[in-house]
Amino acid sequence: MSNDAPDADVLPNSPMREISFRHSRNLPMLLEQLQSSLLVSTYQAGKVAVLAGQQGKLTLSFHNFDRPMGLAIGSGQIAVGARNQIWYLNSAPEIARKLEPEGRFDACFLARRSHVTGEIQCHELAFVGEELWVVNTLFSCLCTLSPKFNFVPRWLPSFISGLAAEDRCHLNGLAIADGQPKYVTAMAEADTAAGWRPNKIETGCLIDVAANQTVARGFAMPHSPRVHAGRVWVLDSGRGQLVHVDSRAGKWEQVAAVPGYARGLALLGDYAFVGLSKIRETATFGGVPIAERRDELRCGIGVIELSSGRTISTFEFTAGIDEIFDVSILAGARCPALNGPYAAEDGQHAIWVVPEPPPAK
C-alpha cells in the first residue's frame, strides 16, 4: 500500500492489494475539529476503511468483509451489510484503552455476530432504535431481521405487486427521520423483473415511506436519501450531484456537483461527506450523464460545505479502489479501532473478550 500524501499514517494490516491515495491537508484537521471519524465501504475491494485525524495526520486502516455495502451506526454498535449476511460489531471502549500504541484509540468495535440473509443484494441499512432496517434490493422491500427467518418484509412500494426475487425497481437508499423510516430511493417505479434498467437515466424517484407515495421523480440512478437540519438531501448519482429536495413541491435543486458517481452520504453540522466512484464499462452505466465526463471521475470522498456548496476537502483513491458504496460518520470517536470478522487477514491480533471466572470456593 502506498500513499502520495506525506502526512497520512496507514495502520498495520494486510490489505491484499496495492492501494494508493491522496487527500487534502485539511482533512485530518477537519475530522479532529468534528471529533469524529469516517467509515467507508467498498464492495469492489471487499473492505471497510476507517479514516481518522490525529495530531494533524490522517490515519487509515482497512478491514476485510465479503462484499460490504451498507453501513449503519447504532447505540454501541456498527452494522455492515455484506454479500449474504449482516455483521454486527459491538463497542468495547475498555479494549480501546489497552490497544497499542497506547493512547491512539478512543473507541473499539469488535465483530460479535452475524445474521445470514442470503444474497438479497442488501444496500443501505439504518437503526430504528435497537432494530435494524435493511434495504432489500432483490425483493424490492424494506425488511428487518429475525432469528427464525432470512428476513422479515416490513414495507413494499405501492407499485410493487408482490414479494419476488427480481430486483424490480432497484430500491437502494433509506433515510430515517423522527425515529422512523422516512424516505427511500429507487431507480424506477417498475413492477417487472429488472424493470428499472431500460430508462434508468431518467426514472429515479424519492418515495415517502409512511405515505407510500412518490414525492419526486426524474433522478438519474439516485442514492442515499438523508434528512438533516430540517431538509431532505439526495445524491443524483448519475449526474454527480448533491441535491436538496422539496418533497412537497416535488422539485429539487443542485447544491454541489462532484467529480464522480455519487453514492454514500453522511452529514454532520454544515458538512456533507459524499462518496465518489468511477464508473465501469458496463451496460449498467451506459448512457448516464456523467459517462460524458468519464476521464474526470474520481474515487474517494468529497467534503461539501452545505451553506455554500463548495468542496472544501477531498480524499481520493488513486489506485486499487475505483468504487465506494457507503460513507458513515462515527460521531464522538476520533480514532476508532475495528476488529472485524477476518481480523487475521487484516493483519491484526486476535482479541478475546470473556467474562470473569467465578470465584474459587
Secondary structure as GFF3:
##gff-version 3
##sequence-region A 1 361
A	DSSP	beta_strand	8	10	.	.	.	ID=ss1
A	DSSP	beta_strand	20	23	.	.	.	ID=ss2
A	DSSP	alpha_helix	27	34	.	.	.	ID=ss3
A	DSSP	beta_strand	36	42	.	.	.	ID=ss4
A	DSSP	beta_strand	47	54	.	.	.	ID=ss5
A	DSSP	beta_strand	57	64	.	.	.	ID=ss6
A	DSSP	beta_strand	71	74	.	.	.	ID=ss7
A	DSSP	beta_strand	77	81	.	.	.	ID=ss8
A	DSSP	beta_strand	85	91	.	.	.	ID=ss9
A	DSSP	alpha_helix	93	96	.	.	.	ID=ss10
A	DSSP	beta_strand	107	116	.	.	.	ID=ss11
A	DSSP	beta_strand	122	128	.	.	.	ID=ss12
A	DSSP	beta_strand	131	136	.	.	.	ID=ss13
A	DSSP	beta_strand	141	146	.	.	.	ID=ss14
A	DSSP	beta_strand	149	155	.	.	.	ID=ss15
A	DSSP	beta_strand	173	177	.	.	.	ID=ss16
A	DSSP	beta_strand	180	186	.	.	.	ID=ss17
A	DSSP	beta_strand	204	208	.	.	.	ID=ss18
A	DSSP	beta_strand	213	219	.	.	.	ID=ss19
A	DSSP	beta_strand	223	228	.	.	.	ID=ss20
A	DSSP	beta_strand	231	236	.	.	.	ID=ss21
A	DSSP	three_ten_helix	237	239	.	.	.	ID=ss22
A	DSSP	beta_strand	241	246	.	.	.	ID=ss23
A	DSSP	beta_strand	251	257	.	.	.	ID=ss24
A	DSSP	beta_strand	261	268	.	.	.	ID=ss25
A	DSSP	beta_strand	271	277	.	.	.	ID=ss26
A	DSSP	three_ten_helix	283	285	.	.	.	ID=ss27
A	DSSP	three_ten_helix	289	296	.	.	.	ID=ss28
A	DSSP	beta_strand	299	305	.	.	.	ID=ss29
A	DSSP	beta_strand	310	319	.	.	.	ID=ss30
A	DSSP	beta_strand	326	331	.	.	.	ID=ss31
A	DSSP	beta_strand	336	339	.	.	.	ID=ss32
###
